[in-house]
Amino acid sequence: MARSETRPVVTIRSTAGTGQSYVTRKNRRNNPDRLVLRKFDPVVGRHVLFREER
């Protein structure tokens, strides 16, 4: 499968300040704004918001 500029790889970092991050892909056409997902942060031990870094 070819890499696409409409679905780039993005890094999302924890808003809890632990430095935990995930790597995911997003569709720029459907989500042009920064991605915000609620994911598990193992350092804190609970789900927190993760925001897209640039």
FISE-281131 format. One line per field, with one value per atom (N, C-alpha, C, O): residue number from 1; residue in three letters; atom name; x, y, z. Coordinates in steps of 0.1 Angstrom, whole numbers. Example, Ala and Ser with C-alpha at 12.3 -4.5 7.8 and 13.67 -1.06 7.14 Angstrom:
BEGIN
resi: [1_1_1_1_2_2_2_2]
resn: [ala_ala_ala_ala_ser_ser_ser_ser]
name: [N_CA_C_O_N_CA_C_O]
xx: [132_123_132_142_128_137_129_134]
yy: [-57_-45_-33_-33_-22_-11_0_11]
zz: [78_78_78_85_71_71_79_80]
***
This chain:
BEGIN
resi: [1_1_1_1_2_2_2_2_3_3_3_3_4_4_4_4_5_5_5_5_6_6_6_6_7_7_7_7_8_8_8_8_9_9_9_9_10_10_10_10_11_11_11_11_12_12_12_12_13_13_13_13_14_14_14_14_15_15_15_15_16_16_16_16_17_17_17_17_18_18_18_18_19_19_19_19_20_20_20_20_21_21_21_21_22_22_22_22_23_23_23_23_24_24_24_24_25_25_25_25_26_26_26_26_27_27_27_27_28_28_28_28_29_29_29_29_30_30_30_30_31_31_31_31_32_32_32_32_33_33_33_33_34_34_34_34_35_35_35_35_36_36_36_36_37_37_37_37_38_38_38_38_39_39_39_39_40_40_40_40_41_41_41_41_42_42_42_42_43_43_43_43_44_44_44_44_45_45_45_45_46_46_46_46_47_47_47_47_48_48_48_48_49_49_49_49_50_50_50_50_51_51_51_51_52_52_52_52_53_53_53_53_54_54_54_54]
resn: [met_met_met_met_ala_ala_ala_ala_arg_arg_arg_arg_ser_ser_ser_ser_glu_glu_glu_glu_thr_thr_thr_thr_arg_arg_arg_arg_pro_pro_pro_pro_val_val_val_val_val_val_val_val_thr_thr_thr_thr_ile_ile_ile_ile_arg_arg_arg_arg_ser_ser_ser_ser_thr_thr_thr_thr_ala_ala_ala_ala_gly_gly_gly_gly_thr_thr_thr_thr_gly_gly_gly_gly_gln_gln_gln_gln_ser_ser_ser_ser_tyr_tyr_tyr_tyr_val_val_val_val_thr_thr_thr_thr_arg_arg_arg_arg_lys_lys_lys_lys_asn_asn_asn_asn_arg_arg_arg_arg_arg_arg_arg_arg_asn_asn_asn_asn_asn_asn_asn_asn_pro_pro_pro_pro_asp_asp_asp_asp_arg_arg_arg_arg_leu_leu_leu_leu_val_val_val_val_leu_leu_leu_leu_arg_arg_arg_arg_lys_lys_lys_lys_phe_phe_phe_phe_asp_asp_asp_asp_pro_pro_pro_pro_val_val_val_val_val_val_val_val_gly_gly_gly_gly_arg_arg_arg_arg_his_his_his_his_val_val_val_val_leu_leu_leu_leu_phe_phe_phe_phe_arg_arg_arg_arg_glu_glu_glu_glu_glu_glu_glu_glu_arg_arg_arg_arg]
name: [N_CA_C_O_N_CA_C_O_N_CA_C_O_N_CA_C_O_N_CA_C_O_N_CA_C_O_N_CA_C_O_N_CA_C_O_N_CA_C_O_N_CA_C_O_N_CA_C_O_N_CA_C_O_N_CA_C_O_N_CA_C_O_N_CA_C_O_N_CA_C_O_N_CA_C_O_N_CA_C_O_N_CA_C_O_N_CA_C_O_N_CA_C_O_N_CA_C_O_N_CA_C_O_N_CA_C_O_N_CA_C_O_N_CA_C_O_N_CA_C_O_N_CA_C_O_N_CA_C_O_N_CA_C_O_N_CA_C_O_N_CA_C_O_N_CA_C_O_N_CA_C_O_N_CA_C_O_N_CA_C_O_N_CA_C_O_N_CA_C_O_N_CA_C_O_N_CA_C_O_N_CA_C_O_N_CA_C_O_N_CA_C_O_N_CA_C_O_N_CA_C_O_N_CA_C_O_N_CA_C_O_N_CA_C_O_N_CA_C_O_N_CA_C_O_N_CA_C_O_N_CA_C_O_N_CA_C_O_N_CA_C_O]
xx: [8_0_9_18_6_14_11_0_21_20_12_13_4_-4_-3_-2_-3_-3_-17_-17_-27_-41_-42_-51_-34_-35_-21_-15_-16_-2_-1_-11_11_14_15_23_8_9_12_9_19_22_12_10_6_-3_4_8_5_11_2_-8_4_-5_-6_4_-18_-20_-17_-17_-14_-11_3_7_11_25_34_45_31_40_50_59_48_56_53_59_42_37_32_25_34_29_25_30_16_12_14_15_16_17_5_2_-2_-13_-14_-5_-24_-27_-40_-49_-41_-54_-57_-48_-69_-74_-75_-84_-66_-66_-78_-83_-84_-96_-108_-116_-110_-121_-118_-127_-105_-101_-89_-78_-92_-81_-75_-64_-83_-78_-69_-68_-63_-55_-63_-74_-58_-65_-64_-54_-75_-76_-83_-95_-76_-82_-80_-71_-90_-89_-83_-89_-71_-63_-58_-58_-53_-48_-33_-25_-30_-17_-12_-17_-2_2_9_10_15_22_12_15_1_-9_-18_-23_-20_-28_-43_-51_-46_-60_-61_-50_-73_-74_-74_-80_-66_-65_-66_-65_-67_-67_-53_-43_-52_-39_-41_-51_-33_-34_-23_-12_-26_-17_-6_-8_7_18_21_18_28_33_48_53]
yy: [-12_0_12_13_22_34_44_45_51_62_74_76_80_91_103_103_115_128_131_140_125_128_120_123_110_102_101_91_112_112_106_104_102_97_109_118_108_119_113_102_121_118_125_137_117_124_122_111_133_133_135_143_129_130_144_151_149_162_161_172_150_148_152_153_155_159_148_150_135_124_121_114_127_124_112_109_105_93_98_108_90_93_81_70_83_73_78_90_69_72_66_55_74_70_77_85_74_81_88_84_98_106_110_111_112_116_131_137_138_153_159_170_152_157_157_167_147_147_154_159_154_160_170_166_182_191_197_202_197_203_193_181_197_188_177_179_165_153_153_155_150_148_135_133_126_113_110_115_102_98_84_74_83_70_68_76_55_51_56_54_62_67_57_59_48_39_45_39_57_63_68_67_74_79_68_68_58_46_48_41_58_60_66_70_68_74_89_95_96_110_115_106_127_133_133_137_129_130_139_138_149_159_157_153_160_159_169_181_165_174_177_170_188_191_194_197]
zz: [0_0_0_8_-9_-10_1_6_4_14_8_-5_15_10_18_30_11_18_24_33_19_25_38_46_41_54_60_59_65_71_84_91_88_101_111_108_122_132_146_149_154_168_177_176_186_196_210_213_217_230_242_240_253_265_270_271_274_280_295_301_300_315_318_330_308_310_313_319_310_313_302_304_290_279_271_261_275_267_254_253_243_230_223_225_213_204_189_187_180_166_159_160_151_143_130_127_122_109_110_118_102_102_87_79_84_71_72_78_64_64_58_62_49_42_51_51_60_69_82_89_87_99_97_100_92_89_102_102_113_126_133_128_144_152_158_163_158_163_178_184_185_199_202_198_209_212_227_233_232_246_246_242_251_251_265_274_267_280_282_273_293_296_308_319_305_315_327_337_325_336_346_358_342_351_355_366_346_349_346_352_338_334_320_314_315_302_303_312_294_293_278_269_276_263_257_264_244_237_225_218_224_213_203_206_190_179_180_184_178_178_163_154_161_148_148_137]
***
